[in-house]
């Protein structure tokens, strides 16, 4: 089932998860066990990220195929412009299609480690909208693109970034999934401004449940997400106790979700970092409050 069918056919918010490919065989074994726990939470689909410069690209499709064919859950593969000319991207798309996967998350991609800026390879694409247009021309996949409520770190300002988003959607995207954030207000403003630019497809908030203060500070710095002072204070009070930090993170995520669902979002996409316990806590909390079926 494609993204457009998933969101149009659902009479309740669509819950989805993102996982990433481990670098080792041992990590793959561990991920399979985690996937079983995540699937038990009944998401509508999962997405699998894509390693830059070939680091974990083959495992992206392997994991997506496992999710789709072994666990019986819809899945989407990430695909980026990084280090890949058009013929390699076409070969990857054909490989993905052969696994029965019908959805792609199309991103420009971050510069590989050691590079300060994105470099277009010969015969490749420079921008996500070009990749989206190319995938759409195949007629085989639905496409998700990234959105940035607090703007992409490389964008000069939010207006420019929103114009880029509108260009990606016009090129053929079916859904927007946002970067993580911890304050809902920027998301609401972002959604409103995107709609003014003609973005009519589902705009889905992406959330990363917190495990520790150090974790969230590192990730927020990389992606340009603000950490509200109240959240910082709660995590600081939890100190080095991982259980206490996870409790704070789950509680904050549940409150964020409550506000987003009350505002009518079509679903929520969770960046689970290949871990199940905090997600189990969040989903259980939302179901206790009758916010999810």
C-alpha positions as CSV (number, residue, x, y, z in Angstrom):
1,X,0.0,0.0,0.0
2,X,1.3,3.4,-1.0
3,X,1.6,6.5,1.2
4,X,-1.4,8.2,-0.4
5,X,-3.6,5.1,0.2
6,X,-2.4,4.8,3.8
7,X,-3.2,8.3,4.7
8,X,-6.5,8.6,2.7
9,X,-7.9,5.3,3.9
10,X,-7.2,5.7,7.6
11,X,-10.0,6.9,10.0
12,X,-7.5,7.4,12.8
13,X,-4.0,9.0,13.0
14,X,-1.3,7.1,11.2
15,X,1.5,6.0,13.5
16,X,4.8,5.1,11.9
17,X,8.4,4.4,12.9
18,X,11.9,5.0,11.5
19,X,14.8,2.6,12.0
20,X,18.3,2.7,10.7
21,X,20.6,-0.1,9.4
22,X,23.2,-1.4,11.9
23,X,26.7,-1.7,10.6
24,X,27.4,-5.3,11.9
25,X,25.7,-8.7,11.6
26,X,25.3,-8.7,15.4
27,X,23.5,-5.4,15.1
28,X,21.2,-6.9,12.5
29,X,20.3,-9.8,14.8
30,X,19.5,-7.3,17.6
31,X,17.4,-5.2,15.2
32,X,15.2,-8.2,14.2
33,X,14.2,-8.6,17.9
34,X,13.5,-4.9,18.2
35,X,11.4,-4.9,15.1
36,X,9.2,-7.6,16.5
37,X,8.5,-5.4,19.5
38,X,7.9,-2.3,17.3
39,X,5.6,-4.2,15.0
40,X,3.6,-5.3,18.1
41,X,2.8,-1.6,18.7
42,X,0.8,-1.7,15.4
43,X,2.3,1.1,13.3
44,X,0.9,1.5,9.8
45,X,4.4,1.6,8.3
46,X,8.1,1.9,8.9
47,X,10.9,3.7,7.1
48,X,14.5,2.6,6.9
49,X,17.3,5.2,6.6
50,X,20.0,5.1,4.0
51,X,23.8,5.1,4.6
52,X,25.8,7.7,2.8
53,X,28.4,6.6,0.2
54,X,27.4,2.9,0.3
55,X,28.0,2.4,4.0
56,X,24.7,0.7,4.7
57,X,22.7,1.0,1.5
58,X,22.4,-2.7,0.9
59,X,21.1,-3.2,4.4
60,X,18.5,-0.5,3.9
61,X,16.7,-2.7,1.4
62,X,17.4,-5.9,3.3
63,X,15.8,-4.4,6.4
64,X,12.9,-2.9,4.5
65,X,12.3,-6.3,2.8
66,X,12.4,-8.0,6.2
67,X,9.8,-5.6,7.6
68,X,7.5,-5.9,4.5
69,X,7.9,-9.6,3.7
70,X,8.6,-11.2,7.1
71,X,6.6,-9.0,9.4
72,X,3.9,-8.1,6.9
73,X,4.1,-4.3,7.4
74,X,4.3,-1.6,4.8
75,X,7.7,0.0,4.6
76,X,9.6,2.7,2.8
77,X,13.2,3.0,1.8
78,X,15.2,6.2,2.1
79,X,17.0,7.3,-1.0
80,X,19.4,10.2,-1.2
81,X,21.4,12.1,-3.8
82,X,24.7,11.5,-2.0
83,X,27.4,9.9,-4.0
84,X,25.1,8.3,-6.5
85,X,24.8,9.0,-10.2
86,X,21.5,8.5,-11.9
87,X,22.2,4.9,-13.2
88,X,23.0,3.8,-9.6
89,X,19.8,5.3,-8.3
90,X,17.8,3.6,-11.0
91,X,19.4,0.3,-10.1
92,X,18.5,0.9,-6.5
93,X,14.9,1.8,-7.3
94,X,14.6,-1.4,-9.4
95,X,16.0,-3.5,-6.5
96,X,13.6,-1.9,-4.1
97,X,10.6,-2.5,-6.4
98,X,11.5,-6.1,-6.7
99,X,11.1,-6.5,-3.0
100,X,7.4,-5.4,-3.2
101,X,8.1,-2.0,-1.6
102,X,6.0,0.8,-3.0
103,X,7.3,3.9,-1.0
104,X,10.4,6.0,-1.0
105,X,11.6,8.7,1.3
106,X,13.5,11.0,-1.0
107,X,16.1,13.3,0.5
108,X,19.1,15.3,-0.8
109,X,21.1,13.8,2.1
110,X,23.7,15.1,4.4
111,X,27.3,15.5,3.4
112,X,29.4,12.4,4.2
113,X,31.6,12.5,7.2
114,X,34.7,14.6,6.3
115,X,32.9,16.8,3.8
116,X,31.9,20.3,4.8
117,X,29.2,20.6,2.2
118,X,27.1,18.5,-0.2
119,X,28.9,17.7,-3.4
120,X,27.0,16.7,-6.5
121,X,28.5,13.7,-8.3
122,X,28.8,13.5,-12.1
123,X,25.5,12.3,-13.4
124,X,23.7,12.8,-10.1
125,X,21.2,15.2,-8.6
126,X,21.9,18.3,-6.6
127,X,18.6,18.9,-4.9
128,X,15.8,16.7,-3.5
129,X,13.2,18.1,-5.8
130,X,15.2,16.7,-8.8
131,X,15.3,13.3,-7.1
132,X,11.6,13.5,-6.4
133,X,10.8,14.3,-10.1
134,X,13.0,11.5,-11.3
135,X,11.4,8.9,-9.0
136,X,7.9,10.2,-9.9
137,X,8.7,9.7,-13.6
138,X,9.1,5.9,-12.9
139,X,5.4,5.7,-11.8
140,X,6.2,2.9,-9.3
141,X,6.4,4.6,-5.9
142,X,4.8,7.1,-3.7
143,X,7.2,9.6,-2.2
144,X,7.8,11.3,1.1
145,X,10.0,14.3,1.5
146,X,11.5,16.1,4.5
147,X,10.2,19.2,6.1
148,X,11.9,21.4,8.7
149,X,9.7,23.3,11.2
150,X,12.7,25.3,12.5
151,X,14.3,25.4,9.0
152,X,17.0,23.2,7.5
153,X,20.4,24.0,9.0
154,X,21.7,25.1,5.6
155,X,18.8,27.3,4.7
156,X,19.4,31.1,5.0
157,X,15.9,31.5,6.5
158,X,12.6,29.8,7.0
159,X,10.8,31.4,4.0
160,X,13.5,30.1,1.6
161,X,13.2,26.7,3.2
162,X,9.4,26.7,2.8
163,X,9.8,27.6,-0.8
164,X,12.1,24.6,-1.3
165,X,9.5,22.4,0.4
166,X,6.8,23.6,-2.0
167,X,9.1,22.9,-4.9
168,X,9.6,19.3,-3.7
169,X,5.9,18.7,-3.3
170,X,5.2,20.2,-6.7
171,X,7.8,17.9,-8.2
172,X,5.7,14.9,-7.1
173,X,5.8,14.3,-3.3
174,X,2.8,12.6,-1.7
175,X,3.6,13.4,2.0
176,X,5.9,15.6,4.1
177,X,7.5,14.1,7.2
178,X,9.2,16.7,9.4
179,X,12.5,16.8,11.2
180,X,12.3,16.3,14.9
181,X,11.2,19.1,17.2
182,X,10.3,19.5,20.9
183,X,8.0,22.6,20.8
184,X,4.8,22.2,18.8
185,X,4.4,25.9,18.0
186,X,7.0,26.1,15.3
187,X,5.4,23.0,13.7
188,X,2.0,24.7,13.6
189,X,3.4,27.9,12.0
190,X,5.4,25.7,9.6
191,X,2.3,23.8,8.6
192,X,0.3,27.0,8.1
193,X,3.0,28.6,5.9
194,X,3.4,25.4,3.9
195,X,-0.3,25.4,3.2
196,X,-0.2,29.0,2.0
197,X,2.4,27.9,-0.5
198,X,0.1,25.2,-1.9
199,X,1.3,22.2,0.1
200,X,-1.9,20.2,0.2
201,X,-0.5,16.7,0.9
202,X,-0.4,15.4,4.5
203,X,2.2,17.2,6.7
204,X,3.3,14.7,9.3
205,X,5.2,15.7,12.4
206,X,8.4,13.7,13.2
207,X,9.2,13.2,16.9
208,X,12.3,11.7,18.6
209,X,11.5,10.4,22.1
210,X,14.3,11.4,24.5
211,X,16.5,9.0,26.3
212,X,18.9,11.4,28.0
213,X,19.9,15.1,28.1
214,X,23.2,14.4,26.4
215,X,21.4,12.6,23.6
216,X,18.9,15.3,22.9
217,X,21.5,18.1,23.1
218,X,23.7,16.4,20.5
219,X,20.9,15.6,18.1
220,X,19.2,18.9,18.5
221,X,22.5,20.7,17.7
222,X,23.0,18.7,14.5
223,X,19.5,19.4,13.2
224,X,18.9,22.9,14.6
225,X,16.0,22.0,16.9
226,X,15.4,24.1,20.0
227,X,15.1,22.4,23.4
228,X,12.5,24.2,25.6
229,X,13.9,25.4,28.9
230,X,11.3,23.4,30.8
231,X,12.4,20.2,29.1
232,X,16.1,21.0,29.8
233,X,15.2,21.5,33.5
234,X,13.3,18.2,33.8
235,X,16.2,16.3,32.1
236,X,18.8,18.0,34.3
237,X,16.8,17.0,37.3
238,X,16.9,13.4,36.1
239,X,20.7,13.5,36.2
240,X,22.5,10.4,35.1
241,X,19.7,8.1,35.9
242,X,18.7,6.6,32.5
243,X,15.4,5.4,33.9
244,X,14.4,8.8,35.1
245,X,15.5,10.4,31.9
246,X,13.4,8.0,29.9
247,X,10.4,8.8,32.1
248,X,10.9,12.5,31.4
249,X,11.3,11.8,27.7
250,X,8.2,9.6,27.4
251,X,6.1,12.1,29.4
252,X,7.2,15.0,27.2
253,X,6.6,13.0,24.0
254,X,3.1,12.0,25.2
255,X,2.2,15.7,25.9
256,X,3.6,16.7,22.5
257,X,1.5,14.0,20.8
258,X,-1.6,15.1,22.7
259,X,-1.2,18.7,21.4
260,X,-0.5,17.6,17.8
261,X,-3.4,15.1,17.7
262,X,-5.8,17.7,19.1
263,X,-4.7,20.0,16.2
264,X,-5.7,17.4,13.6
265,X,-2.3,16.0,12.4
266,X,-2.8,13.1,10.0
267,X,-0.3,11.0,11.9
268,X,3.0,11.0,13.8
269,X,6.3,9.6,12.6
270,X,8.7,8.5,15.4
271,X,12.4,8.3,15.1
272,X,12.9,5.3,17.4
273,X,16.8,4.9,17.2
274,X,16.3,1.1,16.9
275,X,15.0,1.0,20.5
276,X,11.7,-0.3,21.7
277,X,11.2,0.5,25.5
278,X,10.5,4.3,25.3
279,X,8.2,3.8,22.3
280,X,6.3,1.1,24.1
281,X,5.9,3.6,27.0
282,X,4.8,6.4,24.7
283,X,2.2,4.3,22.8
284,X,0.8,2.8,26.0
285,X,0.5,6.3,27.5
286,X,-1.4,7.6,24.4
287,X,-3.7,4.6,24.4
288,X,-4.5,5.0,28.1
289,X,-5.6,8.6,27.3
290,X,-7.7,7.3,24.4
291,X,-5.6,9.4,21.9
292,X,-4.8,6.3,19.9
293,X,-6.9,3.3,19.1
